[in-house]
Amino acid sequence: MWMVILLLVGCLSGFFLFRKNTLPLTHEPHQNLRRLSVIIPARNEQCNLPHLLDSLKSQTVHPFEIIVVDDFSDDRTREIAESYGVKVIPNSSIPEGWTGKSWAVWNGYLHASGDVFAFLDADIRLAPNALSALIQARERSKGVISVVPFHHTEKLYEKLAMVLNMLGIFTFTSIFERRNPGKGLYGSCILALREDYEKINGHESVKSEVLDDLFLGSKFSEAGVPINNYIGYGLVSFRMYPQGIQSEIEGFSKGAVLSTSTLSLLTIIPIAMWVVGLIVSGTVFIFANTSWAVPLFIGYLMYMVQLFYFIRYVGAFGFVIPILHVVSTLFFIGIMLYSLYQVVILRKVRWKGRHIRVGGKRS
């Protein structure tokens, strides 16, 4: 009986956490006169960058300027950016105490002349009316907005991220994060007024943080600037790790453990309940010949149906992975253990050929 209750409570926690807070799309005429600067930090992004730059060219609202900061790429990133006629800034030597991405974004800001900044990761892809929707959402919120993009996947290893992406949605749409003073932003897509960004001294205020986006959010909150996070379904998407499974493991593990430190306890508890239920349901393959088999199988089916509903708004994970969600669950467990090893034992994380010490210093 206790197992049935555990699985039921866990599954219901997911429905309690999930908010279909999609980026609003209106067909009102765009009347904003603010100049938009798009700032893109790019390190070895030859695979992703063309998709983003193509999508920026097709926007219904054209940005005032597009700045690509080439962060010491050793592939064709700079060549590709220059071929699109955008402003390309070579990143300068990274000062002590800065992480690479924060320094790249900061250099982009120093060369920007717009009134509004859109900080976009190079793996972002925008629907034609995405910038218009982003600008209007920011105008309505009177603060800073960020978007959790829809995850476009192609290869099997990319689809393993289903559970991790689902947890990301829970984290950024939880009702309990609305009043959390440590509420974070999703760094792949952020829109902020210049005056708000300069009020907190921008990325310089979080220059040593591995998770610059999460701590940037808390800086805005401290300055009294409202924060709103949306789901990018239908408008903003990304393909996170086309370079291979190693980059996927590095990308997720660098922040998997650290990110929990910024969450409200009231968000952590239902997430933990959902995860425990998910893991327990996956043990049906171990206890198939026991008296626990039936409740475990029912629980496994409940989670499967729930995931099929959720992922419509989260990412393209195919048909097989939601059915065999135990595989994505095992991948999640592996990522968490590896992240814990890096943070607690090594005291540093690895990303794009750099080691970043927990607390900010590079090696």
Buried (B, 14 or more C-beta within 10 A) or exposed (E): EEBEEBBBBBBBBBEBBBBEBBBEBEEEEBEBEBBBBBBBBBBBBBBBBBBBBEBBEEBEBEBBBBBBBBBBBEBBBBEBBEEBEBBBBEBEEBEEBBBBBBBBBBBBBEBBEBBBBBBBBBBBBBBEBBBBBBBBBBBEBEBBBBBBBBBBBEEEBBBBBBBBBBBBBBBBBBEBBEEBEBBBBBBBBBBBBBEBBEBBEBBBBBBBBBBBBBBBBBBBBEEEBBBBBBBBBBBBBBBBBBBEBEBBBBBBBBBBBBBBEBBBEEBBEBBEBBBBBBBBBBBBEEBEEEEBBEBBBBBBBBBBEBBBEBBEBBBBBBEEBBBEBBBBBBBBBBBBEBBEEBBEEEEBBBBBEBEBBBEBBBE
